[in-house]
Amino acid sequence: MKQKSIGKSIFILLLAIGIIPIIVTVGISYFSTKNFLIQRNDMSKESALNLIIQEKQNIVDDTENRLEGLLSAEVFQRST
């Protein structure tokens, strides 16, 4: 009858004990970084949108001011 060695079982157990924490750490790091990048991307989108809205309002205000300036010119005034 052949004797079975427990060496192989202990090796597999020690290997699993060493590899499982590495896999868990890599997984947590991946998801944490992914969520962080998604949040930064969303903040960048919001910031860009606010900048575009502000610039649009500036263009509208500037156009209004220029048109009012043109309308107040002597050429456009009614003479009675």
Phi, psi and omega per residue, in radians:
M1 nan 2.379 -3.077
K2 -1.526 2.388 3.084
Q3 -1.489 2.375 3.119
K4 -1.591 2.404 3.129
S5 -1.642 2.435 3.093
I6 -1.592 0.021 -3.127
G7 -1.048 -0.734 -3.137
K8 -1.135 -0.732 3.123
S9 -1.116 -0.742 3.125
I10 -1.151 -0.697 3.114
F11 -1.056 -0.802 3.136
I12 -1.116 -0.716 3.126
L13 -1.111 -0.817 3.132
L14 -1.142 -0.655 3.099
L15 -1.120 -0.763 3.110
A16 -1.114 -0.733 3.123
I17 -1.093 -0.573 3.135
G18 -1.421 -0.604 -3.041
I19 -1.493 -0.634 -3.079
I20 -1.017 -0.811 3.113
P21 -1.092 -0.591 3.110
I22 -1.144 -0.782 3.136
I23 -1.104 -0.768 3.133
V24 -1.094 -0.775 -3.138
T25 -1.089 -0.767 3.121
V26 -1.121 -0.734 3.125
G27 -1.100 -0.812 3.131
I28 -1.115 -0.738 3.122
S29 -1.086 -0.742 3.133
Y30 -1.058 -0.890 -3.097
F31 -1.190 -0.610 3.098
S32 -1.134 -0.803 3.129
T33 -1.145 -0.705 3.125
K34 -1.057 -0.837 3.134
N35 -1.115 -0.697 3.113
F36 -1.083 -0.770 -3.137
L37 -1.181 -0.636 3.086
I38 -1.113 -0.755 3.118
Q39 -1.103 -0.772 3.129
R40 -1.115 -0.679 3.125
N41 -1.135 -0.747 3.112
D42 -1.109 -0.703 3.107
M43 -1.133 -0.688 3.112
S44 -1.134 -0.712 3.098
K45 -1.085 -0.777 -3.135
E46 -1.116 -0.744 3.126
S47 -1.111 -0.756 3.122
A48 -1.123 -0.716 3.121
L49 -1.109 -0.755 3.107
N50 -1.098 -0.679 3.108
L51 -1.128 -0.733 3.123
I52 -1.124 -0.750 3.127
I53 -1.097 -0.756 3.133
Q54 -1.120 -0.752 3.128
E55 -1.139 -0.671 3.091
K56 -1.070 -0.765 3.127
Q57 -1.132 -0.677 3.099
N58 -1.094 -0.716 3.131
I59 -1.132 -0.755 3.131
V60 -1.097 -0.808 3.141
D61 -1.088 -0.758 3.140
D62 -1.117 -0.727 3.119
T63 -1.112 -0.754 3.105
E64 -1.040 -0.806 -3.137
N65 -1.086 -0.726 -3.141
R66 -1.183 -0.700 3.110
L67 -1.149 -0.715 3.091
E68 -1.097 -0.680 3.093
G69 -1.112 -0.727 3.113
L70 -1.163 -0.706 -3.119
L71 -1.200 -0.441 3.125
S72 -1.493 -0.028 3.103
A73 -1.179 2.702 -3.078
E74 -1.043 -0.597 -3.076
V75 -1.074 -0.600 -3.073
F76 -1.624 -0.014 3.127
Q77 -1.416 2.425 3.114
R78 -1.400 2.325 3.055
S79 -1.828 2.380 -3.112
T80 -1.850 nan nan
